[in-house]
């Protein structure tokens, strides 16, 4: 799991750097940087479930808000909204995968 967390941290950090040329960079940099920090930190310390859940809720809600625009275009040609949706889904998936070890650890200590 540490390898997955390390790869996720690097990819999310790289994604955050790529957002500097985006029309609305601040919120994307914040999201990807948060995902990178959480992923990297999970290598070294046990992250509370609430952190993974919170980040997943933010990214998942944001992704859900993009769905109507994506469906109304009905082109599925790799538009910016489609790429943004994909990035948000990746944040959710990574957090769900990284949450699993934390969930098991917290049930063992309780």
DSSP file (Angstrom, degrees, kcal/mol; ACC not computed):
  #  RESIDUE AA STRUCTURE BP1 BP2  ACC     N-H-->O    O-->H-N    N-H-->O    O-->H-N    TCO  KAPPA ALPHA  PHI   PSI    X-CA   Y-CA   Z-CA
    1    1 A X     >        0   0    0      0, 0.0     4,-2.6     0, 0.0     5,-0.2   0.000 360.0 360.0 360.0 -28.8    0.0    0.0    0.0
    2    2 A X  H  >  +     0   0    0      2,-0.2     4,-2.4     1,-0.2     5,-0.2   0.866 360.0  52.3 -64.9 -34.9    2.9    2.3    0.6
    3    3 A X  H  > S+     0   0    0      2,-0.2     4,-2.7     1,-0.2     5,-0.2   0.934 110.0  48.2 -65.8 -44.9    3.9    2.0   -3.1
    4    4 A X  H  > S+     0   0    0      1,-0.2     4,-2.9     2,-0.2     5,-0.2   0.931 112.4  49.2 -59.1 -45.9    0.4    3.0   -4.1
    5    5 A X  H  X S+     0   0    0     -4,-2.6     4,-2.6     1,-0.2    -1,-0.2   0.894 111.9  49.1 -61.8 -40.6    0.4    5.9   -1.7
    6    6 A X  H  X S+     0   0    0     -4,-2.4     4,-2.2     2,-0.2    -2,-0.2   0.921 113.1  45.6 -65.7 -44.4    3.8    7.1   -3.0
    7    7 A X  H  X S+     0   0    0     -4,-2.7     4,-2.6     2,-0.2     5,-0.2   0.921 113.9  49.8 -64.6 -43.7    2.8    6.9   -6.7
    8    8 A X  H  X S+     0   0    0     -4,-2.9     4,-2.8    -5,-0.2     5,-0.3   0.919 109.7  51.7 -61.3 -43.5   -0.5    8.6   -5.9
    9    9 A X  H  X S+     0   0    0     -4,-2.6     4,-2.2    -5,-0.2    -1,-0.2   0.921 112.0  45.9 -59.9 -44.7    1.3   11.4   -4.0
   10   10 A X  H  X S+     0   0    0     -4,-2.2     4,-2.4     2,-0.2    -2,-0.2   0.920 114.2  47.6 -64.8 -43.9    3.7   12.0   -6.9
   11   11 A X  H  X S+     0   0    0     -4,-2.6     4,-2.4     1,-0.2    -2,-0.2   0.899 113.5  47.2 -66.3 -40.3    0.9   12.0   -9.5
   12   12 A X  H  X S+     0   0    0     -4,-2.8     4,-2.2     2,-0.2    -1,-0.2   0.875 111.8  50.9 -70.0 -35.4   -1.3   14.3   -7.5
   13   13 A X  H  X S+     0   0    0     -4,-2.2     4,-2.0    -5,-0.3    -2,-0.2   0.919 111.8  47.7 -64.7 -42.6    1.7   16.7   -6.9
   14   14 A X  H  X S+     0   0    0     -4,-2.4     4,-2.0     1,-0.2    -2,-0.2   0.907 110.3  52.4 -63.2 -41.6    2.4   16.7  -10.6
   15   15 A X  H  X S+     0   0    0     -4,-2.4     4,-0.8     1,-0.2    -2,-0.2   0.895 107.2  52.5 -61.5 -39.8   -1.3   17.3  -11.3
   16   16 A X  H >< S+     0   0    0     -4,-2.2     3,-0.8     1,-0.2     4,-0.2   0.908 108.6  50.4 -62.4 -41.4   -1.2   20.3   -9.0
   17   17 A X  H >< S+     0   0    0     -4,-2.0     3,-1.3     1,-0.2    -1,-0.2   0.866 105.1  57.2 -64.3 -36.2    1.8   21.7  -10.8
   18   18 A X  H >< S+     0   0    0     -4,-2.0     3,-0.9     1,-0.2    -1,-0.2   0.700  93.3  70.5 -68.1 -17.9    0.0   21.4  -14.1
   19   19 A X  G X< S+     0   0    0     -3,-0.8     3,-2.1    -4,-0.8    -1,-0.2   0.574  70.1  89.5 -78.8  -8.1   -2.9   23.5  -12.9
   20   20 A X  G <  S+     0   0    0     -3,-1.3    -1,-0.2     1,-0.3     5,-0.2   0.746  90.4  47.0 -63.8 -20.8   -0.9   26.7  -12.9
   21   21 A X  G <  S+     0   0    0     -3,-0.9    -1,-0.3    -4,-0.2     2,-0.2   0.299  90.3 110.9-100.2  10.3   -1.9   27.4  -16.5
   22   22 A X  S X  S-     0   0    0     -3,-2.1     3,-0.7     1,-0.1     4,-0.1  -0.507  77.9-122.2 -80.4 150.5   -5.6   26.6  -15.9
   23   23 A X  T 3  S+     0   0    0      1,-0.3     2,-0.2    -2,-0.2    -1,-0.1   0.815 112.9  29.2 -62.2 -29.0   -8.2   29.4  -16.0
   24   24 A X  T 3> S+     0   0    0      1,-0.1     4,-0.8    -5,-0.1    -1,-0.3  -0.591  77.8 155.4-127.9  70.8   -9.2   28.6  -12.4
   25   25 A X  H <>  +     0   0    0     -3,-0.7     4,-3.2    -2,-0.2     5,-0.3   0.807  54.7  70.2 -73.4 -31.6   -6.0   27.2  -10.9
   26   26 A X  H  > S+     0   0    0      1,-0.2     4,-2.5     2,-0.2    -1,-0.2   0.914 102.0  41.6 -59.2 -50.1   -6.4   27.9   -7.2
   27   27 A X  H  > S+     0   0    0      1,-0.2     4,-2.0     2,-0.2    -1,-0.2   0.866 117.8  47.8 -68.6 -33.7   -9.2   25.4   -6.4
   28   28 A X  H  X S+     0   0    0     -4,-0.8     4,-2.7     2,-0.2     5,-0.3   0.908 112.3  48.6 -72.2 -41.1   -7.6   22.7   -8.6
   29   29 A X  H  X S+     0   0    0     -4,-3.2     4,-2.7     1,-0.2     5,-0.3   0.924 112.0  50.7 -61.9 -43.4   -4.2   23.2   -7.0
   30   30 A X  H  X S+     0   0    0     -4,-2.5     4,-2.2    -5,-0.3    -2,-0.2   0.921 112.7  45.7 -60.9 -44.5   -5.7   23.1   -3.6
   31   31 A X  H  X S+     0   0    0     -4,-2.0     4,-2.3     2,-0.2    -2,-0.2   0.959 117.6  41.2 -65.2 -51.3   -7.6   19.8   -4.3
   32   32 A X  H  X S+     0   0    0     -4,-2.7     4,-2.3     1,-0.2    -2,-0.2   0.866 115.0  51.8 -68.0 -35.0   -4.6   18.0   -5.9
   33   33 A X  H  X S+     0   0    0     -4,-2.7     4,-2.7    -5,-0.3    -1,-0.2   0.907 109.9  49.7 -66.8 -40.3   -2.2   19.4   -3.4
   34   34 A X  H  X S+     0   0    0     -4,-2.2     4,-2.6    -5,-0.3     5,-0.2   0.922 111.5  48.7 -62.0 -43.7   -4.4   18.1   -0.6
   35   35 A X  H  X S+     0   0    0     -4,-2.3     4,-2.3     1,-0.2    -2,-0.2   0.888 112.2  49.3 -63.8 -38.3   -4.6   14.7   -2.2
   36   36 A X  H  X S+     0   0    0     -4,-2.3     4,-2.7     2,-0.2     5,-0.2   0.921 112.3  47.0 -66.5 -43.9   -0.9   14.6   -2.6
   37   37 A X  H  X S+     0   0    0     -4,-2.7     4,-3.0     2,-0.2     5,-0.2   0.925 113.7  47.3 -64.8 -44.7   -0.2   15.6    1.0
   38   38 A X  H  X S+     0   0    0     -4,-2.6     4,-1.9     2,-0.2    -1,-0.2   0.920 113.9  48.3 -63.4 -43.0   -2.7   13.0    2.3
   39   39 A X  H  < S+     0   0    0     -4,-2.3     4,-0.5    -5,-0.2    -2,-0.2   0.936 115.4  43.7 -62.5 -46.6   -1.3   10.3    0.1
   40   40 A X  H >X S+     0   0    0     -4,-2.7     3,-1.3     1,-0.2     4,-0.6   0.915 113.2  51.1 -66.1 -42.9    2.3   11.1    1.1
   41   41 A X  H >X S+     0   0    0     -4,-3.0     4,-2.7     1,-0.3     3,-1.1   0.838  99.0  65.6 -64.6 -32.0    1.4   11.4    4.8
   42   42 A X  H 3< S+     0   0    0     -4,-1.9    -1,-0.3     1,-0.3    -2,-0.2   0.684  92.8  63.3 -66.9 -15.1   -0.4    8.1    4.8
   43   43 A X  H <4 S+     0   0    0     -3,-1.3    -1,-0.3    -4,-0.5    -2,-0.2   0.856 117.1  25.6 -70.4 -35.3    3.0    6.4    4.1
   44   44 A X  H << S+     0   0    0     -3,-1.1     2,-0.3    -4,-0.6    -2,-0.2   0.755 125.8  26.1-104.9 -30.4    4.4    7.6    7.4
   45   45 A X  S  < S-     0   0    0     -4,-2.7     2,-0.6     0, 0.0    -1,-0.1  -0.903  81.8 -98.6-134.9 161.4    1.5    8.1    9.8
   46   46 A X        -     0   0    0     -2,-0.3     2,-0.4    -3,-0.1    -4,-0.1  -0.721  39.2-148.7 -81.1 119.7   -2.0    6.8   10.3
   47   47 A X        -     0   0    0     -2,-0.6     5,-0.1    -5,-0.1    -9,-0.0  -0.742  21.4-109.6 -91.1 134.1   -4.5    9.3    8.8
   48   48 A X    >>  -     0   0    0     -2,-0.4     3,-1.3     1,-0.1     4,-1.1  -0.308  22.7-122.1 -61.0 145.0   -7.9    9.6   10.4
   49   49 A X  H 3> S+     0   0    0      1,-0.3     4,-3.0     2,-0.2     5,-0.2   0.846 109.0  67.2 -54.9 -35.9  -10.8    8.2    8.3
   50   50 A X  H 3> S+     0   0    0      1,-0.2     4,-2.7     2,-0.2    -1,-0.3   0.811  96.4  54.6 -59.8 -30.4  -12.4   11.6    8.4
   51   51 A X  H <> S+     0   0    0     -3,-1.3     4,-2.4     2,-0.2    -1,-0.2   0.945 111.9  42.7 -67.7 -48.1   -9.6   13.1    6.3
   52   52 A X  H  X S+     0   0    0     -4,-1.1     4,-2.2     2,-0.2    -2,-0.2   0.917 117.0  47.9 -63.1 -43.2  -10.1   10.5    3.6
   53   53 A X  H  X S+     0   0    0     -4,-3.0     4,-2.6     2,-0.2    -2,-0.2   0.928 112.1  49.4 -64.2 -45.3  -13.9   10.8    3.8
   54   54 A X  H  X S+     0   0    0     -4,-2.7     4,-2.4    -5,-0.2    -2,-0.2   0.927 112.8  45.6 -61.0 -47.0  -13.8   14.6    3.7
   55   55 A X  H  X S+     0   0    0     -4,-2.4     4,-2.4     1,-0.2     5,-0.2   0.887 113.8  50.5 -64.8 -38.0  -11.5   14.8    0.7
   56   56 A X  H  X S+     0   0    0     -4,-2.2     4,-2.9    -5,-0.2     5,-0.2   0.885 109.7  50.4 -66.8 -38.6  -13.6   12.1   -1.1
   57   57 A X  H  X S+     0   0    0     -4,-2.6     4,-2.6     2,-0.2     5,-0.3   0.925 111.7  47.8 -65.4 -43.9  -16.8   14.0   -0.4
   58   58 A X  H  X S+     0   0    0     -4,-2.4     4,-2.2     2,-0.2    -2,-0.2   0.960 117.9  40.3 -60.9 -51.3  -15.4   17.2   -1.7
   59   59 A X  H  X S+     0   0    0     -4,-2.4     4,-2.5     1,-0.2    -2,-0.2   0.897 116.9  49.7 -66.8 -40.0  -14.1   15.6   -4.9
   60   60 A X  H  X S+     0   0    0     -4,-2.9     4,-2.4    -5,-0.2    -1,-0.2   0.903 112.2  46.7 -66.6 -41.5  -17.1   13.4   -5.4
   61   61 A X  H  X S+     0   0    0     -4,-2.6     4,-1.9    -5,-0.2    -1,-0.2   0.909 113.1  49.7 -65.2 -42.2  -19.6   16.3   -5.0
   62   62 A X  H  X S+     0   0    0     -4,-2.2     4,-0.9    -5,-0.3    -2,-0.2   0.909 111.5  49.1 -62.7 -43.1  -17.5   18.4   -7.3
   63   63 A X  H >X S+     0   0    0     -4,-2.5     4,-0.8     1,-0.2     3,-0.8   0.913 109.1  52.4 -63.1 -42.9  -17.5   15.5   -9.9
   64   64 A X  H >X S+     0   0    0     -4,-2.4     3,-0.6     1,-0.3     4,-0.6   0.858 104.0  57.5 -62.3 -34.7  -21.2   15.1   -9.6
   65   65 A X  H 3< S+     0   0    0     -4,-1.9     4,-0.4     1,-0.2    -1,-0.3   0.762 104.8  52.4 -67.0 -24.0  -21.7   18.8  -10.3
   66   66 A X  H <X S+     0   0    0     -4,-0.9     4,-2.0    -3,-0.8     3,-0.3   0.686  88.4  82.9 -83.2 -18.8  -19.9   18.3  -13.6
   67   67 A X  H <X S+     0   0    0     -4,-0.8     4,-2.9    -3,-0.6     5,-0.3   0.894  85.7  52.9 -58.2 -47.1  -22.0   15.4  -14.8
   68   68 A X  H  X S+     0   0    0     -4,-0.6     4,-2.2     1,-0.2    -1,-0.2   0.907 111.3  47.4 -57.7 -40.5  -24.9   17.5  -16.2
   69   69 A X  H  > S+     0   0    0     -4,-0.4     4,-1.3    -3,-0.3    -1,-0.2   0.883 113.3  48.2 -66.2 -38.3  -22.6   19.6  -18.3
   70   70 A X  H  X S+     0   0    0     -4,-2.0     4,-1.5     1,-0.2     5,-0.4   0.923 114.1  45.9 -67.4 -44.4  -20.8   16.5  -19.6
   71   71 A X  H  < S+     0   0    0     -4,-2.9    -2,-0.2     1,-0.2    -1,-0.2   0.845 108.2  56.1 -69.3 -33.6  -24.0   14.7  -20.4
   72   72 A X  H  < S+     0   0    0     -4,-2.2    -1,-0.2    -5,-0.3    -2,-0.2   0.838 106.6  50.4 -69.1 -30.5  -25.6   17.8  -22.1
   73   73 A X  H  < S-     0   0    0     -4,-1.3    -1,-0.2    -5,-0.2    -2,-0.2   0.876  82.6-174.3 -71.1 -36.8  -22.6   17.9  -24.5
   74   74 A X     <  +     0   0    0     -4,-1.5    -3,-0.1     1,-0.1    -2,-0.1   0.690  52.1 104.5  51.5  23.9  -23.0   14.2  -25.3
   75   75 A X        -     0   0    0     -5,-0.4    -1,-0.1     0, 0.0    -4,-0.1   0.819  58.5-163.2 -99.2 -38.1  -19.8   14.3  -27.3
   76   76 A X        +     0   0    0     -6,-0.3    -5,-0.0     1,-0.1    -6,-0.0   0.941  39.2 139.5  50.9  55.4  -17.4   12.5  -25.0
   77   77 A X  S    S-     0   0    0      0, 0.0    -1,-0.1     0, 0.0    -3,-0.0   0.181  80.6 -84.4-112.6  14.9  -14.4   13.8  -26.9
   78   78 A X        +     0   0    0      1,-0.1     5,-0.0     2,-0.0     0, 0.0   0.861  65.4 176.1  86.4  36.8  -12.1   14.7  -24.0
   79   79 A X     >  -     0   0    0      1,-0.1     4,-2.2    -9,-0.1     5,-0.2  -0.166  47.1-100.4 -67.2 169.5  -13.4   18.1  -23.2
   80   80 A X  H  > S+     0   0    0      1,-0.2     4,-2.7     2,-0.2     5,-0.2   0.902 124.2  53.1 -60.2 -41.1  -12.0   20.0  -20.2
   81   81 A X  H  > S+     0   0    0      1,-0.2     4,-2.5     2,-0.2    -1,-0.2   0.887 108.2  50.7 -62.2 -38.4  -15.0   19.1  -18.1
   82   82 A X  H  > S+     0   0    0      2,-0.2     4,-2.1     1,-0.2    -1,-0.2   0.903 112.0  46.7 -66.0 -41.0  -14.5   15.4  -18.9
   83   83 A X  H  X S+     0   0    0     -4,-2.2     4,-2.2     2,-0.2    -2,-0.2   0.905 112.2  50.6 -67.1 -40.8  -10.8   15.6  -17.9
   84   84 A X  H  X S+     0   0    0     -4,-2.7     4,-2.3     2,-0.2    -2,-0.2   0.919 109.4  51.4 -61.2 -43.5  -11.7   17.5  -14.8
   85   85 A X  H  X S+     0   0    0     -4,-2.5     4,-2.4     1,-0.2    -2,-0.2   0.917 108.8  51.6 -58.6 -44.8  -14.3   14.8  -13.9
   86   86 A X  H  X S+     0   0    0     -4,-2.1     4,-2.1     1,-0.2    -1,-0.2   0.896 109.1  49.7 -60.7 -41.9  -11.6   12.1  -14.5
   87   87 A X  H  X S+     0   0    0     -4,-2.2     4,-1.8     2,-0.2    -1,-0.2   0.896 110.8  49.5 -64.5 -40.6   -9.2   13.8  -12.1
   88   88 A X  H  X S+     0   0    0     -4,-2.3     4,-2.1     2,-0.2    -2,-0.2   0.895 109.7  51.1 -66.0 -40.0  -11.9   14.2   -9.4
   89   89 A X  H  X S+     0   0    0     -4,-2.4     4,-2.9     1,-0.2    -1,-0.2   0.895 107.6  54.0 -64.3 -39.0  -12.8   10.5   -9.7
   90   90 A X  H  X S+     0   0    0     -4,-2.1     4,-2.7     2,-0.2     5,-0.2   0.888 106.6  51.7 -62.5 -38.2   -9.1    9.6   -9.4
   91   91 A X  H  X S+     0   0    0     -4,-1.8     4,-2.1     2,-0.2    -1,-0.2   0.931 112.0  46.5 -62.5 -44.8   -8.9   11.6   -6.1
   92   92 A X  H  X S+     0   0    0     -4,-2.1     4,-2.3     2,-0.2    -2,-0.2   0.944 113.6  47.9 -62.5 -47.8  -12.0    9.7   -4.8
   93   93 A X  H  X S+     0   0    0     -4,-2.9     4,-2.5     1,-0.2     5,-0.2   0.924 111.7  49.4 -61.4 -45.6  -10.7    6.3   -5.8
   94   94 A X  H  X S+     0   0    0     -4,-2.7     4,-2.6     1,-0.2    -1,-0.2   0.904 111.6  49.4 -61.2 -40.8   -7.2    6.9   -4.3
   95   95 A X  H  X S+     0   0    0     -4,-2.1     4,-1.8    -5,-0.2    -1,-0.2   0.880 110.5  49.9 -67.4 -37.1   -8.8    8.1   -1.1
   96   96 A X  H  X S+     0   0    0     -4,-2.3     4,-1.2     2,-0.2    -2,-0.2   0.925 113.1  46.7 -65.5 -43.5  -11.0    5.0   -0.9
   97   97 A X  H  X S+     0   0    0     -4,-2.5     4,-0.5     1,-0.2     3,-0.3   0.921 116.2  44.2 -64.3 -43.7   -8.0    2.7   -1.5
   98   98 A X  H  X S+     0   0    0     -4,-2.6     4,-0.8     1,-0.2     3,-0.3   0.765 106.8  61.7 -73.6 -24.5   -5.8    4.5    1.0
   99   99 A X  H  X S+     0   0    0     -4,-1.8     4,-2.5    -5,-0.2     5,-0.2   0.838  87.6  73.9 -68.8 -33.3   -8.7    4.6    3.6
  100  100 A X  H  X S+     0   0    0     -4,-1.2     4,-2.1    -3,-0.3     5,-0.2   0.885  95.9  46.1 -54.8 -47.8   -9.0    0.8    3.8
  101  101 A X  H  X S+     0   0    0     -4,-0.5     4,-2.4    -3,-0.3    -1,-0.2   0.913 113.8  50.4 -62.2 -39.1   -5.8    0.3    5.8
  102  102 A X  H  X S+     0   0    0     -4,-0.8     4,-2.2     1,-0.2    -2,-0.2   0.876 108.6  52.1 -64.2 -37.2   -6.7    3.1    8.2
  103  103 A X  H  X S+     0   0    0     -4,-2.5     4,-1.5     2,-0.2    -1,-0.2   0.908 111.1  46.7 -66.1 -41.5  -10.2    1.6    8.6
  104  104 A X  H  X S+     0   0    0     -4,-2.1     4,-1.6    -5,-0.2    -2,-0.2   0.904 112.4  50.2 -67.6 -40.5   -8.8   -1.8    9.6
  105  105 A X  H  X S+     0   0    0     -4,-2.4     4,-1.7     1,-0.2    -2,-0.2   0.896 109.4  50.9 -64.8 -39.8   -6.2   -0.3   12.0
  106  106 A X  H  X S+     0   0    0     -4,-2.2     4,-0.8     1,-0.2    -1,-0.2   0.832 109.1  50.5 -71.4 -30.0   -8.8    1.8   13.7
  107  107 A X  H  < S+     0   0    0     -4,-1.5    -1,-0.2     1,-0.2    -2,-0.2   0.814 108.9  52.8 -75.1 -28.7  -11.1   -1.2   14.3
  108  108 A X  H  < S+     0   0    0     -4,-1.6    -2,-0.2     1,-0.2    -1,-0.2   0.864 111.2  45.4 -71.5 -36.0   -8.2   -3.2   15.7
  109  109 A X  H  <        0   0    0     -4,-1.7    -1,-0.2     1,-0.2    -2,-0.2   0.652 360.0 360.0 -83.5 -14.0   -7.4   -0.6   18.3
  110  110 A X     <        0   0    0     -4,-0.8    -1,-0.2    -5,-0.1    -2,-0.1   0.467 360.0 360.0 -82.8 360.0  -11.0    0.0   19.3
